[in-house]
């Protein structure tokens, strides 16, 4: 019996740009969004939250949470009065 030859996979053709080390230009595909994602005007309007302005999350030690909440509420009430 003759020996079976190992199958050799054919290599994919290489583009000329890739041979030169230059990246081939990518085609700009127009993406059509049908559902979901970001939409202009979506979401809560700025300033409509609890404090009436932008807020930022801050890490605080747990034992100081009560004092800081009291301080913030005191400042918010003072600003609303004036």
ABEGO torsion letter per residue (X at the ends): XBBBBBBBBBBBBBBAAAAAGBBBBBBBBBBBBABEEBBBGBEBBBGABAAGBBBBBBBBBAAAAAAAAAAAAAAAAAAAAX
